[in-house]
Amino acid sequence: MMKEKDLLDQYSPFSLTRRAFLSKAGQGLGLAALGSLLPGCAPTSSSELGRTSQALLSATHHAPKAKRIIYLFQSGGPAQMELFDYKPLLNQREGEDLPDSIRNGQRLTGMTANQKAFPLKGAHRTFKQHGNSGAWVSDLLPYTSKVADDLCFVKSMHTEAINHDPAMTFFQTGSQLSGRPSMGSWLSYGLGSSNKNLPAYCVLLSKGSGRVAAAQPLSSRLWGTGFLPSRYQGVQFRSGGDPVLYLTNPEGVSAHGRRRLLDHLKELNELYHAEVQDPEVQSRIAQYEMAYQMQTSVPEVMDVAGEPEEVYELYGPESRIPGTYAANCLLARRLAERDVRFIQLYHQGWDHHNDLPEHLAKQCRDTDQASAALITDLKRRGMLEDTLVIWGGEFGRTNYSQGLNRGERYGRDHHPRCFSVWMAGGGVKPGISYGETDEFGYNVAKDPVHVHDFQATLLHLLGVDHERLTFRHQGRRYRLTDVHGKVVKDILV
């Protein structure tokens, strides 16, 4: 009969031979010496990969302003000059060609690079100033305009990415290339979870009513862990059937039977880990245990039947329909109440290359009331002060029309040079507009905010120094902001 050790050796991906042991020991001594010389690189434990705790940091680097983030990601790239960045010059000079001095030879996508002209196109709806802050907001967003004094509009965002997939990947992972950990995974890795019964990182998806057939696809790697241990990945919640796949016990398996199975499986995995020292074994143990806890916690958080009628009225009629943006905003509040660290919503349908007036109005109807309701709901519950809410896409849209002489069927192409997002709560100054674009709405004119600056600021609000939250992979230390990024201190309270 095969002995236990022989059985483990048979399935071990490597064995710790004398040569392997000495090699690893030498690397450890070298890294310890290097860590004492480089600021921010001192190891926090004997092995970053082998930590059994879910959080790398025993304490935050400084006092946090926010405990959690709700990120309302608008996939496709909303047109900033149609919503927040008021540019009357575009209406005054509509139809004129974009001056070469403004474009300055900047890169365009293949969809408009060969156009014979770039006719300026103003917003097709009315702008007004709202609240004590005097924020300019389009009449497409009547509910958002009512909470303008709670919002911080950042109008000077910019990115290098000009196409959807690399642009979304850049926002979520800090790199245009796939394979890096997502923002939520970095936070789960660094800060762990405040709730032992729910994941630290939850993802909710919804499809917009604008450009339904041409909505940009979403890949699960946007909430993946890259090279971090897999326990830190985002968990997608679905609207139909089982909210989380493979969570329900199969027919004939009781809760008691599942518990006994997991306990025995944990013992086997711990024996295997003791032999091979593979951190993914520990991740597997943690994921099995979390799944068991979620069998109770997920149905409870997804059951919105007990919400008062006035809550449904606040979020709008679609909040009663599972899988809609409004329903997901309500679920985001419920997850935030249970101390989920990072709640990511994706709403598709903002890629308006044609028929923009029609499709943009539909997208705004999808999102306006529920986004504002989330701010109002969090505020009245005393949660907005430590919950950071973000609304924005991966880039903006051009100030010129895509296609010529299209009338109300005009569209706008991708524009990475400048675009707008808004933030609320969680240590961000309310009722301000930060940054400016030029009078054509084509380039940043004041206080530019790069994607890495944005990411550094989010980590800062959660008490994390973006330069010190690192993970060693393939011989170098990686971080969310790579080797870039600075905190935008002017928007912090």
HUPEFEN-V985877 format. One record per backbone hydrogen bond with DSSP energy under -0.5 kcal/mol. CO is the residue of the C=O (numbers start at 1). NH is the residue of the N-H. Records with the same first field share a line. If there is no record, write none. Layout:
CO: NH  NH
This chain:
3: 7
4: 8
5: 9
6: 10
7: 11
8: 12
9: 12
15: 17
17: 21
18: 22
19: 23
20: 24
21: 25
22: 26
23: 27
24: 28
25: 29
26: 30
27: 31
28: 32
29: 33
30: 34
31: 35
32: 36
33: 37
34: 37  38
38: 41
48: 51
68: 388
69: 71  343
70: 72  390
71: 73  345
72: 392
73: 75  347
74: 77
75: 350
78: 80
79: 82  83
80: 83  84  85
83: 138
84: 86
87: 90  91
88: 92
89: 93
91: 94
93: 96
96: 120
99: 102  103
100: 104
103: 106
109: 112  113
112: 115
118: 98
119: 401
120: 95
126: 139
128: 137
130: 134  135
131: 134
135: 130  137
137: 128
138: 141
141: 145
142: 146
143: 146  147
144: 147
145: 148
147: 150
148: 151
150: 425
151: 153  431  432
152: 154  423
153: 155  434
154: 421
156: 449
157: 419
158: 451
163: 167
164: 168
165: 169
166: 170
167: 171
168: 172
169: 173  175
170: 174
172: 183
177: 180
182: 186
183: 187
184: 188
185: 189
186: 190
187: 191  192
188: 192
189: 56
190: 57
195: 198
200: 342
201: 235
202: 344
203: 237
204: 346
206: 348
211: 214
212: 215
219: 222
220: 223
221: 224
223: 234
224: 182
225: 228
229: 232
230: 233
234: 236
235: 203
237: 205
243: 238
244: 247
250: 253
252: 254
254: 258
255: 259
256: 260
257: 261
258: 262
259: 263
260: 264
261: 265
262: 266
263: 267
264: 268
265: 269
266: 270
267: 271
268: 272
269: 273
270: 274
271: 275
272: 276
273: 277
277: 279
278: 281  282
279: 283
280: 284
281: 285
282: 286
283: 287
284: 288
285: 289
286: 290
287: 291
288: 292
289: 293
290: 294
291: 295
292: 295
293: 296  297
294: 298  299
296: 300
297: 301
298: 302
299: 303
302: 304
304: 307
308: 311  312
309: 313
310: 314
311: 315
312: 316
316: 319
317: 320
318: 321
320: 322
321: 324
324: 328
325: 329
326: 330
327: 331
328: 332
329: 333
330: 334
331: 335
332: 336
333: 337
334: 338
335: 340
336: 339
339: 194
341: 69
342: 202  344
343: 71  345
344: 204
345: 73
346: 206  348
347: 75
348: 208
350: 352
351: 353
352: 412
355: 359
356: 360
357: 361
358: 362
359: 363
360: 364
361: 365
362: 366
363: 367
364: 368
367: 371
368: 372
369: 373
370: 374
371: 375
372: 376
373: 377
374: 378
375: 379
376: 380
377: 381
378: 383  384
379: 382
383: 386
384: 387  426
386: 67  68
387: 389
388: 70
389: 424
390: 72
391: 422
392: 74
396: 415
399: 121
401: 403
402: 411
406: 409
407: 410
408: 357
409: 355
410: 356
411: 402
413: 398
415: 396
416: 159
419: 157
421: 154
422: 391
423: 152
424: 389
425: 428
427: 493
432: 153
434: 155
436: 445  446
438: 441
443: 438
446: 436
449: 158
450: 454
451: 455
452: 456
453: 457
454: 458
455: 459
456: 460
457: 461
458: 462
459: 462  464
460: 463
461: 65  66
463: 61  62
464: 466
465: 468  469
468: 470
471: 478
473: 476
476: 473  478
478: 471
479: 482
481: 484
487: 489
488: 491
489: 492
491: 429
